[in-house]
């Protein structure tokens, strides 16, 4: 089971801390980034759009698992495109509405979080395939 909800046996996903390491990193790094002089607005917007798109990813993945194969592929493609637009729009808006440094910081937060998310997904993918009972 790939989400952190309890499965049929009643046990939670033991890989949830690794699966959401990007979100944990974004939240825990905030005080250090602000203390080191990063623009607070840029960091907050970057963290907010990253967490929002991850929540959207979780919701759409669950919807895709309940759908037939054709619909699941459509949901996955729309999810990827929509989430990229959400991040891009957030970075653009903060960069234009505030200072350019805020936009750069938001982009940097999303880039680091994406790198961690991609790395953990690549590590967890074989484990998820091996634990699938089908």
C-alpha beads as a LAMMPS data file, in Angstrom:
LAMMPS data file: protein, C-alpha beads

134 atoms
133 bonds

1 atom types
1 bond types

-500.0 500.0 xlo xhi
-500.0 500.0 ylo yhi
-500.0 500.0 zlo zhi

Masses

1 110.0

Atoms # bond

1 1 1 0.000 0.000 0.000
2 1 1 1.533 3.291 -0.989
3 1 1 -0.254 5.840 1.139
4 1 1 0.135 6.443 4.843
5 1 1 -3.407 5.365 5.699
6 1 1 -3.769 2.069 7.541
7 1 1 -4.143 -0.907 5.231
8 1 1 -6.526 -3.861 5.562
9 1 1 -4.404 -5.414 8.317
10 1 1 -4.498 -2.166 10.294
11 1 1 -0.816 -1.250 10.129
12 1 1 0.385 2.141 8.950
13 1 1 2.820 2.596 6.092
14 1 1 6.319 2.099 7.564
15 1 1 7.868 4.062 4.673
16 1 1 5.787 7.209 5.258
17 1 1 8.657 9.175 6.861
18 1 1 10.826 8.491 3.822
19 1 1 7.967 9.014 1.363
20 1 1 7.311 12.521 2.721
21 1 1 10.929 13.490 3.442
22 1 1 10.628 16.430 1.040
23 1 1 7.777 17.983 3.008
24 1 1 9.563 17.343 6.319
25 1 1 12.732 18.954 4.929
26 1 1 10.839 22.044 3.720
27 1 1 9.175 22.521 7.102
28 1 1 12.246 21.819 9.248
29 1 1 14.609 23.937 7.125
30 1 1 12.437 27.067 7.373
31 1 1 13.881 28.509 10.596
32 1 1 17.452 27.912 9.443
33 1 1 16.842 29.495 6.045
34 1 1 15.236 32.559 7.616
35 1 1 18.043 32.893 10.187
36 1 1 20.601 32.703 7.383
37 1 1 18.938 35.616 5.604
38 1 1 16.649 34.027 3.033
39 1 1 13.588 36.146 2.203
40 1 1 10.790 34.955 4.479
41 1 1 8.016 35.645 1.959
42 1 1 9.800 33.724 -0.776
43 1 1 10.445 30.770 1.499
44 1 1 6.859 30.763 2.763
45 1 1 5.399 30.873 -0.748
46 1 1 7.799 28.198 -2.010
47 1 1 6.970 25.942 0.926
48 1 1 3.234 26.585 0.574
49 1 1 3.080 25.775 -3.139
50 1 1 5.271 22.710 -2.668
51 1 1 3.101 21.336 0.145
52 1 1 -0.088 22.208 -1.778
53 1 1 1.067 20.359 -4.874
54 1 1 2.095 17.337 -2.769
55 1 1 -1.374 17.242 -1.181
56 1 1 -2.874 17.494 -4.656
57 1 1 -0.613 14.664 -5.821
58 1 1 -1.774 12.423 -2.977
59 1 1 -5.449 13.149 -3.633
60 1 1 -5.157 12.583 -7.374
61 1 1 -3.111 9.389 -6.918
62 1 1 -5.854 7.994 -4.706
63 1 1 -8.478 8.972 -7.278
64 1 1 -6.408 7.324 -9.992
65 1 1 -6.167 4.075 -8.050
66 1 1 -9.960 3.901 -7.818
67 1 1 -10.440 4.551 -11.545
68 1 1 -10.064 2.273 -14.540
69 1 1 -6.711 2.205 -16.352
70 1 1 -7.598 4.732 -19.046
71 1 1 -8.975 7.250 -16.582
72 1 1 -6.056 6.653 -14.195
73 1 1 -3.569 7.560 -16.935
74 1 1 -5.538 10.726 -17.709
75 1 1 -5.597 11.699 -14.045
76 1 1 -1.845 11.077 -13.728
77 1 1 -1.002 13.210 -16.792
78 1 1 -3.338 16.018 -15.727
79 1 1 -1.871 15.838 -12.232
80 1 1 1.697 16.238 -13.466
81 1 1 0.855 19.163 -15.749
82 1 1 -1.378 20.910 -13.227
83 1 1 1.074 20.611 -10.365
84 1 1 3.900 22.072 -12.454
85 1 1 1.673 25.009 -13.384
86 1 1 0.755 25.517 -9.724
87 1 1 4.410 25.713 -8.714
88 1 1 5.340 27.941 -11.649
89 1 1 2.458 30.318 -11.001
90 1 1 3.343 30.597 -7.307
91 1 1 6.975 31.388 -8.091
92 1 1 6.018 33.899 -10.772
93 1 1 3.452 35.675 -8.617
94 1 1 5.762 36.099 -5.638
95 1 1 8.617 37.189 -7.892
96 1 1 6.504 39.854 -9.574
97 1 1 4.455 40.982 -6.569
98 1 1 7.374 41.227 -4.154
99 1 1 11.117 41.257 -4.775
100 1 1 12.986 39.141 -7.279
101 1 1 14.844 37.524 -4.402
102 1 1 11.523 36.230 -3.077
103 1 1 10.806 34.549 -6.406
104 1 1 14.307 33.092 -6.511
105 1 1 13.964 31.759 -2.971
106 1 1 10.585 30.193 -3.771
107 1 1 12.082 28.562 -6.859
108 1 1 15.054 27.294 -4.867
109 1 1 12.819 25.808 -2.172
110 1 1 10.784 23.975 -4.812
111 1 1 13.921 22.788 -6.623
112 1 1 15.468 21.333 -3.472
113 1 1 12.165 19.746 -2.430
114 1 1 11.712 18.273 -5.915
115 1 1 15.218 16.813 -5.831
116 1 1 14.527 15.126 -2.496
117 1 1 11.110 13.928 -3.718
118 1 1 12.604 12.466 -6.884
119 1 1 15.393 10.751 -4.976
120 1 1 13.052 9.164 -2.463
121 1 1 10.651 8.097 -5.226
122 1 1 13.498 6.378 -7.069
123 1 1 14.591 4.618 -3.896
124 1 1 11.069 3.548 -2.875
125 1 1 9.866 2.429 -6.326
126 1 1 11.494 -1.039 -6.224
127 1 1 10.283 -1.543 -2.647
128 1 1 6.695 -0.727 -3.646
129 1 1 6.846 -3.134 -6.589
130 1 1 8.170 -5.962 -4.401
131 1 1 5.494 -5.462 -1.729
132 1 1 2.602 -5.525 -4.250
133 1 1 0.664 -8.783 -3.675
134 1 1 -0.469 -9.041 -7.323

Bonds

1 1 1 2
2 1 2 3
3 1 3 4
4 1 4 5
5 1 5 6
6 1 6 7
7 1 7 8
8 1 8 9
9 1 9 10
10 1 10 11
11 1 11 12
12 1 12 13
13 1 13 14
14 1 14 15
15 1 15 16
16 1 16 17
17 1 17 18
18 1 18 19
19 1 19 20
20 1 20 21
21 1 21 22
22 1 22 23
23 1 23 24
24 1 24 25
25 1 25 26
26 1 26 27
27 1 27 28
28 1 28 29
29 1 29 30
30 1 30 31
31 1 31 32
32 1 32 33
33 1 33 34
34 1 34 35
35 1 35 36
36 1 36 37
37 1 37 38
38 1 38 39
39 1 39 40
40 1 40 41
41 1 41 42
42 1 42 43
43 1 43 44
44 1 44 45
45 1 45 46
46 1 46 47
47 1 47 48
48 1 48 49
49 1 49 50
50 1 50 51
51 1 51 52
52 1 52 53
53 1 53 54
54 1 54 55
55 1 55 56
56 1 56 57
57 1 57 58
58 1 58 59
59 1 59 60
60 1 60 61
61 1 61 62
62 1 62 63
63 1 63 64
64 1 64 65
65 1 65 66
66 1 66 67
67 1 67 68
68 1 68 69
69 1 69 70
70 1 70 71
71 1 71 72
72 1 72 73
73 1 73 74
74 1 74 75
75 1 75 76
76 1 76 77
77 1 77 78
78 1 78 79
79 1 79 80
80 1 80 81
81 1 81 82
82 1 82 83
83 1 83 84
84 1 84 85
85 1 85 86
86 1 86 87
87 1 87 88
88 1 88 89
89 1 89 90
90 1 90 91
91 1 91 92
92 1 92 93
93 1 93 94
94 1 94 95
95 1 95 96
96 1 96 97
97 1 97 98
98 1 98 99
99 1 99 100
100 1 100 101
101 1 101 102
102 1 102 103
103 1 103 104
104 1 104 105
105 1 105 106
106 1 106 107
107 1 107 108
108 1 108 109
109 1 109 110
110 1 110 111
111 1 111 112
112 1 112 113
113 1 113 114
114 1 114 115
115 1 115 116
116 1 116 117
117 1 117 118
118 1 118 119
119 1 119 120
120 1 120 121
121 1 121 122
122 1 122 123
123 1 123 124
124 1 124 125
125 1 125 126
126 1 126 127
127 1 127 128
128 1 128 129
129 1 129 130
130 1 130 131
131 1 131 132
132 1 132 133
133 1 133 134
